Amino acid sequence: MAEQLAQFETLNIKGLMTIGKWNATNDETRHCFRLLKLLQTQIRGKKLPRVEMDTLSMGMSGDFKVAIEEGATIIRVGTSVFGQRYLPDTYYWNETARQDD
């Protein structure tokens, strides 16, 4: 995808972002973050035009320490700052929904 996006002269790709698995153990979350770091390294090695890969955004309030250990340059800690959301996560991410819906 990065190779395809690099063809557009008006786009400048700065890096990658992920959210770890919900309700995962630290080891499972760490695995997700390591995969993104590996992908960042692979894309960076291609030396694509307008693709910097300097930013690695991963980790949220519950797993930011693991994210930092795995190379995050940006973390999202809104819950730690603002508290829990009024609506539950299932309102936004319905994991029981069918994939083809």
C-alpha positions as CSV (number, residue, x, y, z in Angstrom):
1,M,0.0,0.0,0.0
2,A,2.8,2.4,0.8
3,E,4.3,1.8,-2.7
4,Q,0.9,2.6,-4.3
5,L,0.4,5.8,-2.1
6,A,3.9,7.0,-2.9
7,Q,2.8,7.5,-6.5
8,F,0.6,10.4,-5.5
9,E,2.7,13.6,-5.5
10,T,0.4,15.4,-3.1
11,L,0.7,12.8,-0.3
12,N,3.5,12.7,2.2
13,I,3.5,9.6,4.4
14,K,5.0,10.2,7.8
15,G,4.6,6.8,9.4
16,L,2.2,4.1,10.7
17,M,-0.4,3.8,13.4
18,T,-2.1,0.8,15.1
19,I,-4.2,0.0,18.1
20,G,-3.4,-3.2,19.9
21,K,-5.8,-6.0,20.3
22,W,-8.7,-5.3,22.8
23,N,-8.4,-7.1,26.1
24,A,-5.1,-8.7,25.1
25,T,-2.3,-9.7,27.4
26,N,0.9,-7.6,27.3
27,D,2.6,-10.3,25.3
28,E,-0.2,-10.2,22.6
29,T,-0.1,-6.4,22.5
30,R,3.7,-6.4,22.3
31,H,3.5,-8.8,19.3
32,C,1.1,-6.4,17.5
33,F,3.5,-3.5,18.2
34,R,6.5,-5.5,17.1
35,L,4.8,-6.3,13.8
36,L,4.2,-2.7,13.1
37,K,7.8,-1.8,13.9
38,L,8.9,-4.5,11.5
39,L,6.6,-3.1,8.8
40,Q,8.0,0.3,9.4
41,T,11.5,-1.0,8.9
42,Q,10.6,-2.8,5.8
43,I,8.9,0.2,4.2
44,R,11.7,2.5,5.2
45,G,14.2,0.1,3.5
46,K,12.3,0.6,0.2
47,K,13.3,4.3,0.2
48,L,10.0,5.4,-1.4
49,P,9.6,9.0,-2.5
50,R,7.6,11.1,0.0
51,V,7.5,8.2,2.5
52,E,9.5,9.1,5.7
53,M,8.4,6.4,8.2
54,D,9.6,8.5,11.1
55,T,6.4,8.2,13.1
56,L,5.2,5.1,14.8
57,S,1.9,5.8,16.6
58,M,0.8,3.0,18.8
59,G,-0.3,2.5,22.4
60,M,-3.1,3.9,24.4
61,S,-3.7,4.5,28.1
62,G,-3.7,0.8,29.0
63,D,-0.7,-0.3,27.0
64,F,1.4,2.8,26.4
65,K,4.4,1.5,28.4
66,V,4.6,-1.6,26.1
67,A,4.3,0.7,23.1
68,I,7.1,2.9,24.2
69,E,9.3,-0.1,24.8
70,E,8.6,-1.3,21.3
71,G,9.4,2.0,19.6
72,A,6.4,4.2,19.6
73,T,7.0,7.9,18.8
74,I,3.4,8.9,19.5
75,I,1.0,7.4,22.1
76,R,-2.7,8.1,22.8
77,V,-3.6,8.5,26.4
78,G,-7.0,10.2,26.3
79,T,-8.6,7.9,28.9
80,S,-5.8,8.6,31.4
81,V,-6.3,12.3,30.9
82,F,-10.1,12.6,30.4
83,G,-11.5,9.5,32.1
84,Q,-13.6,6.7,30.7
85,R,-15.9,7.3,27.7
86,Y,-19.6,7.7,28.4
87,L,-20.4,5.0,25.8
88,P,-18.7,1.6,26.0
89,D,-16.2,0.4,23.5
90,T,-18.7,-2.0,22.0
91,Y,-20.7,1.0,20.8
92,Y,-17.8,2.0,18.5
93,W,-16.3,-1.5,17.9
94,N,-18.8,-4.3,17.6
95,E,-16.6,-7.3,17.6
96,T,-19.6,-9.6,17.3
97,A,-20.7,-8.1,14.0
98,R,-20.1,-10.1,10.8
99,Q,-17.1,-9.1,8.8
100,D,-19.1,-8.6,5.6
101,D,-21.7,-6.2,7.1
